[in-house]
Every structure is written in structure tokens, then in C-alpha cells.
Amino acid sequence: MGQRVTVEPATFTLVDFDAAELEALVEGLLDQLGLDGPLTLEVDERTPLGRAVITSLDPLVLEVESGALQDARSLRSFSAVSSTNVLGRLLLRVRDRLDPAFGEPPADTDLTFPQAAAWDAYSVGRLVRLGHDRFDERQRRLYQFRTRHGFSDVADAAFAALWDGTDLTWADIERLSGDAAAAAA
């Protein structure tokens, strides 16, 4: 059997990351989320931006710009907390996509900003309940959701349903997102 997690590049030269540390972090998340490999994590270390997407489910490939894995207070330095948040969110999306009962969401690159914010709220809420809590994550995600859906009681209720949600489907996420956006119009 091949390696379960592959990190590319194997040696970082532009950022202070350790491929073995990233590999272990992803292995732990796969175990916690009940996902199998193999998984390839492609890190673009040439940019401090934070784009992170699933580019393939079979084989499983995640593409991440190095800024998504960095410590925001120390450019080029690895942050296990940020990495867990970003990679855990993506892996929960993978788990959703692999579950036939979830439905068929668009590819990550085809998600609208409101759809992405809604799915992020659902994913990160579950990640927090699994023990990966950042002191500011709920407020950060609420603000992100509000900027895409409007600042209203309807948007706040939709966010709460997503954040606290379990076993939601893509149709549920679209409905909650749509209801919040409609209230802002």
C-alpha cells in the first residue's frame, strides 16, 4: 500500500513549513473524520494568499496557498491552528461530497460567495464541536456570513442553523443561504 498522505513540495524553501508536520496533521484529521486516503496536499509556497480548494475527489487532492497555513502574526511561519482550521474545513467538505445523502454541490471553484460562506459555517461549526476551537472562529464566520447574506435577524438565524447543524444536506445549505440573501434584498 502506498503512502496515505503526500505533501508537495516535500521540502519547503520559501516558507518555514515542515512537510512531515503537515503530513501528520492531515493524517490526524483523516482519522478523526473517518476518511481514507490516499490524499495529496499541494501547497503553493510562492504566494502568501490563502486560497484552499478541493481539486479532485478520486484521487483526493487539496490545493492550498501557503498563506492559508501560516501564522497571521508571523509571515512564512507555519500555524497548526490555522492549518487545522483550513484543512479540516476542506476535509469536512470532502466527507459531505462523498456522502450520497448530502446531494451534489458545485465544485469548490464554482461555488458562489454566499454558498461558500454558508458551507464554511456548517463545516467549521462541526470542526469546532470536534474540539478544534479557536476563540474567535464563530464571530469570524458569522461576520463572513453576514457580509455575503446581509446583516439581519434572518441571516443570523440561518447562520445559527448552519453553525449548530448536523446531518444537513446541500439542499438545506442552499435553502438557508437563499432565505438569508432574500431577506437582505
Secondary structure by P-SEA (a helix, b strand, c coil): ccccccccccccccccccaaaaaaaaaaaaaaacccccbbbbbcccccbbbbbbcccccbbbbbcccccccccccccccaaaaaaaaaaaaaaaaaaaccccccccccccccaaaaaaaaaaaaaaaaaaccccccaaaaaaaaaaaaccccaaaaaaaaaaaacccccaaaaaaaaaaaaaaac
